[in-house]
Amino acid sequence: MLPHNSNRTISLTNVDKEILEILRGGRATQSYIVDETGRSRQYVHNRLGILTAAGYLENIHTKTALYELVGDPLADEENGG
């Protein structure tokens, strides 16, 4: 398990927010996220990498590209933070 890096903040794109909303419902594969967002596989892959590096997601199964939410920046926005 990678350490959560809460010190790094990024500007969330609309697609980032879509990805985070999907993962709020539970774990999801990259392929599922691609299907749900309608974005290209490469674009989603890049955004997942950025969100993971920021400490918001964890790739819990590399072979299937299964992701899990580990830090929710949308909750911070909802709480005024």
Biopython code that builds the backbone (N, CA, C, O; Angstrom):
import numpy as np
from Bio.PDB.StructureBuilder import StructureBuilder

atoms = [
    (1, "MET", "N", (0.835, -1.177, 0.000)),
    (1, "MET", "CA", (0.000, 0.000, 0.000)),
    (1, "MET", "C", (0.882, 1.243, 0.000)),
    (1, "MET", "O", (1.833, 1.341, 0.775)),
    (2, "LEU", "N", (0.557, 2.185, -0.873)),
    (2, "LEU", "CA", (1.317, 3.417, -0.949)),
    (2, "LEU", "C", (0.851, 4.375, 0.136)),
    (2, "LEU", "O", (-0.325, 4.378, 0.500)),
    (3, "PRO", "N", (1.762, 5.184, 0.654)),
    (3, "PRO", "CA", (1.358, 6.142, 1.676)),
    (3, "PRO", "C", (0.465, 7.229, 1.092)),
    (3, "PRO", "O", (0.653, 7.652, -0.048)),
    (4, "HIS", "N", (-0.492, 7.670, 1.868)),
    (4, "HIS", "CA", (-1.372, 8.756, 1.445)),
    (4, "HIS", "C", (-0.592, 10.061, 1.525)),
    (4, "HIS", "O", (-0.013, 10.380, 2.564)),
    (5, "ASN", "N", (-0.577, 10.804, 0.447)),
    (5, "ASN", "CA", (0.166, 12.055, 0.388)),
    (5, "ASN", "C", (-0.820, 13.211, 0.375)),
    (5, "ASN", "O", (-1.195, 13.694, -0.693)),
    (6, "SER", "N", (-1.240, 13.657, 1.545)),
    (6, "SER", "CA", (-2.232, 14.714, 1.629)),
    (6, "SER", "C", (-1.620, 16.094, 1.445)),
    (6, "SER", "O", (-2.351, 17.084, 1.411)),
    (7, "ASN", "N", (-0.296, 16.187, 1.324)),
    (7, "ASN", "CA", (0.362, 17.474, 1.162)),
    (7, "ASN", "C", (0.301, 17.978, -0.281)),
    (7, "ASN", "O", (0.480, 19.171, -0.525)),
    (8, "ARG", "N", (0.056, 17.106, -1.213)),
    (8, "ARG", "CA", (0.037, 17.497, -2.613)),
    (8, "ARG", "C", (-1.400, 17.765, -3.046)),
    (8, "ARG", "O", (-2.263, 16.892, -2.956)),
    (9, "THR", "N", (-1.639, 18.973, -3.511)),
    (9, "THR", "CA", (-2.961, 19.307, -4.007)),
    (9, "THR", "C", (-2.871, 19.567, -5.499)),
    (9, "THR", "O", (-1.853, 20.042, -6.004)),
    (10, "ILE", "N", (-3.932, 19.255, -6.183)),
    (10, "ILE", "CA", (-3.991, 19.479, -7.621)),
    (10, "ILE", "C", (-5.302, 20.189, -7.927)),
    (10, "ILE", "O", (-6.250, 20.138, -7.143)),
    (11, "SER", "N", (-5.341, 20.848, -9.076)),
    (11, "SER", "CA", (-6.596, 21.415, -9.558)),
    (11, "SER", "C", (-7.371, 20.295, -10.224)),
    (11, "SER", "O", (-6.909, 19.692, -11.192)),
    (12, "LEU", "N", (-8.543, 20.027, -9.701)),
    (12, "LEU", "CA", (-9.348, 18.946, -10.249)),
    (12, "LEU", "C", (-10.068, 19.397, -11.512)),
    (12, "LEU", "O", (-10.695, 20.456, -11.547)),
    (13, "THR", "N", (-9.965, 18.572, -12.547)),
    (13, "THR", "CA", (-10.712, 18.824, -13.779)),
    (13, "THR", "C", (-12.114, 18.252, -13.611)),
    (13, "THR", "O", (-12.389, 17.536, -12.649)),
    (14, "ASN", "N", (-12.994, 18.571, -14.547)),
    (14, "ASN", "CA", (-14.337, 17.996, -14.516)),
    (14, "ASN", "C", (-14.279, 16.473, -14.621)),
    (14, "ASN", "O", (-15.064, 15.771, -13.983)),
    (15, "VAL", "N", (-13.353, 15.970, -15.424)),
    (15, "VAL", "CA", (-13.206, 14.513, -15.552)),
    (15, "VAL", "C", (-12.701, 13.912, -14.242)),
    (15, "VAL", "O", (-13.152, 12.839, -13.840)),
    (16, "ASP", "N", (-11.772, 14.590, -13.577)),
    (16, "ASP", "CA", (-11.308, 14.114, -12.270)),
    (16, "ASP", "C", (-12.500, 13.972, -11.328)),
    (16, "ASP", "O", (-12.624, 12.979, -10.613)),
    (17, "LYS", "N", (-13.363, 14.967, -11.338)),
    (17, "LYS", "CA", (-14.541, 14.933, -10.462)),
    (17, "LYS", "C", (-15.475, 13.785, -10.836)),
    (17, "LYS", "O", (-16.057, 13.149, -9.958)),
    (18, "GLU", "N", (-15.621, 13.517, -12.137)),
    (18, "GLU", "CA", (-16.425, 12.370, -12.577)),
    (18, "GLU", "C", (-15.817, 11.067, -12.062)),
    (18, "GLU", "O", (-16.526, 10.197, -11.555)),
    (19, "ILE", "N", (-14.500, 10.944, -12.196)),
    (19, "ILE", "CA", (-13.801, 9.736, -11.735)),
    (19, "ILE", "C", (-13.986, 9.561, -10.233)),
    (19, "ILE", "O", (-14.284, 8.463, -9.763)),
    (20, "LEU", "N", (-13.810, 10.633, -9.490)),
    (20, "LEU", "CA", (-13.965, 10.562, -8.033)),
    (20, "LEU", "C", (-15.393, 10.195, -7.648)),
    (20, "LEU", "O", (-15.600, 9.428, -6.707)),
    (21, "GLU", "N", (-16.373, 10.727, -8.356)),
    (21, "GLU", "CA", (-17.772, 10.377, -8.074)),
    (21, "GLU", "C", (-18.018, 8.891, -8.324)),
    (21, "GLU", "O", (-18.704, 8.231, -7.543)),
    (22, "ILE", "N", (-17.465, 8.372, -9.400)),
    (22, "ILE", "CA", (-17.606, 6.935, -9.695)),
    (22, "ILE", "C", (-17.011, 6.121, -8.556)),
    (22, "ILE", "O", (-17.620, 5.158, -8.092)),
    (23, "LEU", "N", (-15.821, 6.508, -8.104)),
    (23, "LEU", "CA", (-15.126, 5.745, -7.072)),
    (23, "LEU", "C", (-15.733, 5.946, -5.680)),
    (23, "LEU", "O", (-15.472, 5.157, -4.772)),
    (24, "ARG", "N", (-16.526, 6.976, -5.512)),
    (24, "ARG", "CA", (-17.254, 7.137, -4.250)),
    (24, "ARG", "C", (-18.259, 5.999, -4.072)),
    (24, "ARG", "O", (-18.624, 5.648, -2.949)),
    (25, "GLY", "N", (-18.698, 5.431, -5.190)),
    (25, "GLY", "CA", (-19.632, 4.309, -5.147)),
    (25, "GLY", "C", (-18.969, 2.975, -4.882)),
    (25, "GLY", "O", (-19.654, 1.967, -4.708)),
    (26, "GLY", "N", (-17.643, 2.951, -4.850)),
    (26, "GLY", "CA", (-16.898, 1.709, -4.616)),
    (26, "GLY", "C", (-15.781, 1.556, -5.628)),
    (26, "GLY", "O", (-15.590, 2.407, -6.496)),
    (27, "ARG", "N", (-15.061, 0.483, -5.508)),
    (27, "ARG", "CA", (-13.929, 0.211, -6.402)),
    (27, "ARG", "C", (-14.405, 0.108, -7.845)),
    (27, "ARG", "O", (-15.537, -0.292, -8.117)),
    (28, "ALA", "N", (-13.508, 0.481, -8.772)),
    (28, "ALA", "CA", (-13.832, 0.391, -10.195)),
    (28, "ALA", "C", (-12.559, 0.186, -10.992)),
    (28, "ALA", "O", (-11.485, 0.647, -10.606)),
    (29, "THR", "N", (-12.695, -0.509, -12.110)),
    (29, "THR", "CA", (-11.562, -0.707, -13.011)),
    (29, "THR", "C", (-11.431, 0.479, -13.952)),
    (29, "THR", "O", (-12.377, 1.240, -14.157)),
    (30, "GLN", "N", (-10.257, 0.620, -14.511)),
    (30, "GLN", "CA", (-10.023, 1.664, -15.493)),
    (30, "GLN", "C", (-11.004, 1.522, -16.653)),
    (30, "GLN", "O", (-11.543, 2.521, -17.129)),
    (31, "SER", "N", (-11.241, 0.301, -17.111)),
    (31, "SER", "CA", (-12.165, 0.080, -18.230)),
    (31, "SER", "C", (-13.573, 0.559, -17.900)),
    (31, "SER", "O", (-14.238, 1.167, -18.739)),
    (32, "TYR", "N", (-14.021, 0.288, -16.694)),
    (32, "TYR", "CA", (-15.344, 0.744, -16.270)),
    (32, "TYR", "C", (-15.397, 2.267, -16.262)),
    (32, "TYR", "O", (-16.378, 2.857, -16.714)),
    (33, "ILE", "N", (-14.353, 2.901, -15.755)),
    (33, "ILE", "CA", (-14.296, 4.360, -15.695)),
    (33, "ILE", "C", (-14.296, 4.945, -17.103)),
    (33, "ILE", "O", (-14.952, 5.956, -17.353)),
    (34, "VAL", "N", (-13.569, 4.320, -18.021)),
    (34, "VAL", "CA", (-13.567, 4.749, -19.423)),
    (34, "VAL", "C", (-14.992, 4.694, -19.978)),
    (34, "VAL", "O", (-15.452, 5.645, -20.609)),
    (35, "ASP", "N", (-15.683, 3.586, -19.743)),
    (35, "ASP", "CA", (-17.050, 3.423, -20.241)),
    (35, "ASP", "C", (-17.996, 4.463, -19.639)),
    (35, "ASP", "O", (-18.838, 5.020, -20.344)),
    (36, "GLU", "N", (-17.859, 4.722, -18.354)),
    (36, "GLU", "CA", (-18.758, 5.650, -17.665)),
    (36, "GLU", "C", (-18.522, 7.104, -18.053)),
    (36, "GLU", "O", (-19.470, 7.885, -18.132)),
    (37, "THR", "N", (-17.277, 7.471, -18.292)),
    (37, "THR", "CA", (-16.965, 8.870, -18.616)),
    (37, "THR", "C", (-17.032, 9.158, -20.112)),
    (37, "THR", "O", (-17.227, 10.304, -20.518)),
    (38, "GLY", "N", (-16.871, 8.127, -20.924)),
    (38, "GLY", "CA", (-16.849, 8.326, -22.367)),
    (38, "GLY", "C", (-15.556, 8.946, -22.872)),
    (38, "GLY", "O", (-15.479, 9.377, -24.023)),
    (39, "ARG", "N", (-14.553, 8.992, -22.026)),
    (39, "ARG", "CA", (-13.244, 9.546, -22.404)),
    (39, "ARG", "C", (-12.346, 8.443, -22.946)),
    (39, "ARG", "O", (-12.641, 7.259, -22.781)),
    (40, "SER", "N", (-11.254, 8.832, -23.591)),
    (40, "SER", "CA", (-10.337, 7.834, -24.136)),
    (40, "SER", "C", (-9.626, 7.103, -22.998)),
    (40, "SER", "O", (-9.451, 7.627, -21.899)),
    (41, "ARG", "N", (-9.229, 5.882, -23.307)),
    (41, "ARG", "CA", (-8.509, 5.063, -22.326)),
    (41, "ARG", "C", (-7.238, 5.774, -21.867)),
    (41, "ARG", "O", (-6.926, 5.772, -20.676)),
    (42, "GLN", "N", (-6.500, 6.384, -22.801)),
    (42, "GLN", "CA", (-5.244, 7.056, -22.454)),
    (42, "GLN", "C", (-5.491, 8.256, -21.539)),
    (42, "GLN", "O", (-4.746, 8.480, -20.585)),
    (43, "TYR", "N", (-6.534, 9.019, -21.833)),
    (43, "TYR", "CA", (-6.836, 10.187, -21.006)),
    (43, "TYR", "C", (-7.211, 9.766, -19.587)),
    (43, "TYR", "O", (-6.735, 10.347, -18.612)),
    (44, "VAL", "N", (-8.059, 8.764, -19.481)),
    (44, "VAL", "CA", (-8.458, 8.269, -18.152)),
    (44, "VAL", "C", (-7.241, 7.706, -17.430)),
    (44, "VAL", "O", (-7.064, 7.953, -16.237)),
    (45, "HIS", "N", (-6.405, 6.957, -18.134)),
    (45, "HIS", "CA", (-5.186, 6.400, -17.538)),
    (45, "HIS", "C", (-4.314, 7.516, -16.958)),
    (45, "HIS", "O", (-3.812, 7.401, -15.840)),
    (46, "ASN", "N", (-4.137, 8.594, -17.726)),
    (46, "ASN", "CA", (-3.330, 9.724, -17.257)),
    (46, "ASN", "C", (-3.941, 10.365, -16.019)),
    (46, "ASN", "O", (-3.228, 10.656, -15.059)),
    (47, "ARG", "N", (-5.245, 10.587, -16.029)),
    (47, "ARG", "CA", (-5.905, 11.224, -14.882)),
    (47, "ARG", "C", (-5.851, 10.323, -13.656)),
    (47, "ARG", "O", (-5.664, 10.811, -12.541)),
    (48, "LEU", "N", (-6.011, 9.013, -13.845)),
    (48, "LEU", "CA", (-5.903, 8.082, -12.714)),
    (48, "LEU", "C", (-4.507, 8.149, -12.108)),
    (48, "LEU", "O", (-4.355, 8.102, -10.887)),
    (49, "GLY", "N", (-3.489, 8.260, -12.954)),
    (49, "GLY", "CA", (-2.112, 8.382, -12.463)),
    (49, "GLY", "C", (-1.913, 9.643, -11.647)),
    (49, "GLY", "O", (-1.263, 9.616, -10.602)),
    (50, "ILE", "N", (-2.468, 10.745, -12.117)),
    (50, "ILE", "CA", (-2.350, 12.020, -11.405)),
    (50, "ILE", "C", (-3.094, 11.955, -10.073)),
    (50, "ILE", "O", (-2.572, 12.391, -9.047)),
    (51, "LEU", "N", (-4.297, 11.420, -10.089)),
    (51, "LEU", "CA", (-5.084, 11.310, -8.852)),
    (51, "LEU", "C", (-4.430, 10.351, -7.853)),
    (51, "LEU", "O", (-4.513, 10.557, -6.642)),
    (52, "THR", "N", (-3.784, 9.311, -8.362)),
    (52, "THR", "CA", (-3.071, 8.376, -7.497)),
    (52, "THR", "C", (-1.845, 9.047, -6.880)),
    (52, "THR", "O", (-1.595, 8.910, -5.683)),
    (53, "ALA", "N", (-1.079, 9.775, -7.701)),
    (53, "ALA", "CA", (0.112, 10.472, -7.204)),
    (53, "ALA", "C", (-0.253, 11.527, -6.168)),
    (53, "ALA", "O", (0.531, 11.808, -5.262)),
    (54, "ALA", "N", (-1.441, 12.112, -6.299)),
    (54, "ALA", "CA", (-1.894, 13.121, -5.342)),
    (54, "ALA", "C", (-2.387, 12.498, -4.038)),
    (54, "ALA", "O", (-2.657, 13.206, -3.068)),
    (55, "GLY", "N", (-2.502, 11.165, -4.019)),
    (55, "GLY", "CA", (-2.922, 10.480, -2.796)),
    (55, "GLY", "C", (-4.416, 10.287, -2.657)),
    (55, "GLY", "O", (-4.894, 9.914, -1.586)),
    (56, "TYR", "N", (-5.169, 10.538, -3.730)),
    (56, "TYR", "CA", (-6.621, 10.389, -3.672)),
    (56, "TYR", "C", (-7.087, 8.974, -3.988)),
    (56, "TYR", "O", (-8.130, 8.535, -3.502)),
    (57, "LEU", "N", (-6.309, 8.258, -4.806)),
    (57, "LEU", "CA", (-6.670, 6.911, -5.242)),
    (57, "LEU", "C", (-5.530, 5.942, -4.971)),
    (57, "LEU", "O", (-4.381, 6.333, -4.770)),
    (58, "GLU", "N", (-5.890, 4.667, -4.973)),
    (58, "GLU", "CA", (-4.882, 3.610, -4.925)),
    (58, "GLU", "C", (-5.244, 2.560, -5.963)),
    (58, "GLU", "O", (-6.395, 2.131, -6.053)),
    (59, "ASN", "N", (-4.250, 2.149, -6.746)),
    (59, "ASN", "CA", (-4.434, 1.045, -7.681)),
    (59, "ASN", "C", (-4.220, -0.223, -6.870)),
    (59, "ASN", "O", (-3.084, -0.605, -6.589)),
    (60, "ILE", "N", (-5.299, -0.864, -6.500)),
    (60, "ILE", "CA", (-5.203, -2.004, -5.586)),
    (60, "ILE", "C", (-4.984, -3.341, -6.295)),
    (60, "ILE", "O", (-4.673, -4.343, -5.650)),
    (61, "HIS", "N", (-5.146, -3.360, -7.619)),
    (61, "HIS", "CA", (-4.863, -4.569, -8.378)),
    (61, "HIS", "C", (-4.359, -4.156, -9.752)),
    (61, "HIS", "O", (-5.142, -3.870, -10.659)),
    (62, "THR", "N", (-3.036, -4.128, -9.890)),
    (62, "THR", "CA", (-2.394, -3.613, -11.085)),
    (62, "THR", "C", (-2.829, -4.346, -12.348)),
    (62, "THR", "O", (-3.062, -3.719, -13.382)),
    (63, "LYS", "N", (-2.939, -5.664, -12.271)),
    (63, "LYS", "CA", (-3.256, -6.469, -13.449)),
    (63, "LYS", "C", (-4.595, -6.088, -14.074)),
    (63, "LYS", "O", (-4.737, -6.093, -15.296)),
    (64, "THR", "N", (-5.572, -5.761, -13.238)),
    (64, "THR", "CA", (-6.889, -5.390, -13.754)),
    (64, "THR", "C", (-7.143, -3.889, -13.689)),
    (64, "THR", "O", (-8.218, -3.428, -14.071)),
    (65, "ALA", "N", (-6.169, -3.123, -13.212)),
    (65, "ALA", "CA", (-6.304, -1.666, -13.054)),
    (65, "ALA", "C", (-7.536, -1.337, -12.214)),
    (65, "ALA", "O", (-8.380, -0.532, -12.608)),
    (66, "LEU", "N", (-7.618, -1.975, -11.058)),
    (66, "LEU", "CA", (-8.722, -1.751, -10.121)),
    (66, "LEU", "C", (-8.325, -0.651, -9.151)),
    (66, "LEU", "O", (-7.298, -0.739, -8.478)),
    (67, "TYR", "N", (-9.147, 0.380, -9.088)),
    (67, "TYR", "CA", (-8.854, 1.547, -8.261)),
    (67, "TYR", "C", (-9.841, 1.680, -7.116)),
    (67, "TYR", "O", (-10.983, 1.225, -7.176)),
    (68, "GLU", "N", (-9.338, 2.331, -6.060)),
    (68, "GLU", "CA", (-10.134, 2.569, -4.866)),
    (68, "GLU", "C", (-9.851, 3.994, -4.382)),
    (68, "GLU", "O", (-8.721, 4.478, -4.457)),
    (69, "LEU", "N", (-10.880, 4.638, -3.896)),
    (69, "LEU", "CA", (-10.747, 5.980, -3.338)),
    (69, "LEU", "C", (-10.145, 5.874, -1.943)),
    (69, "LEU", "O", (-10.652, 5.132, -1.101)),
    (70, "VAL", "N", (-9.057, 6.618, -1.693)),
    (70, "VAL", "CA", (-8.433, 6.595, -0.361)),
    (70, "VAL", "C", (-8.399, 7.972, 0.283)),
    (70, "VAL", "O", (-8.153, 8.083, 1.484)),
    (71, "GLY", "N", (-8.638, 9.005, -0.482)),
    (71, "GLY", "CA", (-8.713, 10.372, 0.031)),
    (71, "GLY", "C", (-9.681, 11.123, -0.854)),
    (71, "GLY", "O", (-9.494, 11.158, -2.071)),
    (72, "ASP", "N", (-10.701, 11.719, -0.287)),
    (72, "ASP", "CA", (-11.771, 12.297, -1.097)),
    (72, "ASP", "C", (-11.732, 13.821, -1.089)),
    (72, "ASP", "O", (-12.248, 14.448, -0.163)),
    (73, "PRO", "N", (-11.125, 14.422, -2.112)),
    (73, "PRO", "CA", (-11.082, 15.887, -2.158)),
    (73, "PRO", "C", (-12.456, 16.508, -2.377)),
    (73, "PRO", "O", (-12.664, 17.678, -2.056)),
    (74, "LEU", "N", (-13.397, 15.735, -2.922)),
    (74, "LEU", "CA", (-14.745, 16.265, -3.117)),
    (74, "LEU", "C", (-15.439, 16.477, -1.773)),
    (74, "LEU", "O", (-16.243, 17.397, -1.628)),
    (75, "ALA", "N", (-15.135, 15.636, -0.800)),
    (75, "ALA", "CA", (-15.703, 15.801, 0.541)),
    (75, "ALA", "C", (-15.198, 17.105, 1.154)),
    (75, "ALA", "O", (-15.943, 17.802, 1.842)),
    (76, "ASP", "N", (-13.925, 17.432, 0.903)),
    (76, "ASP", "CA", (-13.368, 18.688, 1.397)),
    (76, "ASP", "C", (-14.101, 19.871, 0.774)),
    (76, "ASP", "O", (-14.419, 20.839, 1.464)),
    (77, "GLU", "N", (-14.372, 19.795, -0.539)),
    (77, "GLU", "CA", (-15.099, 20.867, -1.227)),
    (77, "GLU", "C", (-16.512, 21.007, -0.662)),
    (77, "GLU", "O", (-16.998, 22.117, -0.447)),
    (78, "GLU", "N", (-17.159, 19.873, -0.427)),
    (78, "GLU", "CA", (-18.530, 19.889, 0.096)),
    (78, "GLU", "C", (-18.591, 20.474, 1.495)),
    (78, "GLU", "O", (-19.593, 21.072, 1.886)),
    (79, "ASN", "N", (-17.502, 20.297, 2.250)),
    (79, "ASN", "CA", (-17.449, 20.802, 3.625)),
    (79, "ASN", "C", (-16.861, 22.201, 3.697)),
    (79, "ASN", "O", (-16.576, 22.708, 4.782)),
    (80, "GLY", "N", (-16.679, 22.826, 2.532)),
    (80, "GLY", "CA", (-16.169, 24.190, 2.506)),
    (80, "GLY", "C", (-14.681, 24.322, 2.658)),
    (80, "GLY", "O", (-14.175, 25.413, 2.918)),
    (81, "GLY", "N", (-13.941, 23.182, 2.495)),
    (81, "GLY", "CA", (-12.496, 23.224, 2.713)),
    (81, "GLY", "C", (-11.680, 23.211, 1.537)),
    (81, "GLY", "O", (-10.454, 23.244, 1.637)),
]
sb = StructureBuilder()
sb.init_structure("model")
sb.init_model(0)
sb.init_chain("A")
sb.init_seg("    ")
for serial, (resi, resn, name, xyz) in enumerate(atoms, 1):
    if name == "N":
        sb.init_residue(resn, " ", resi, " ")
    sb.init_atom(name, np.array(xyz, "f"), 0.0, 1.0, " ", f" {name:<3s}", serial, name[0])
structure = sb.get_structure()
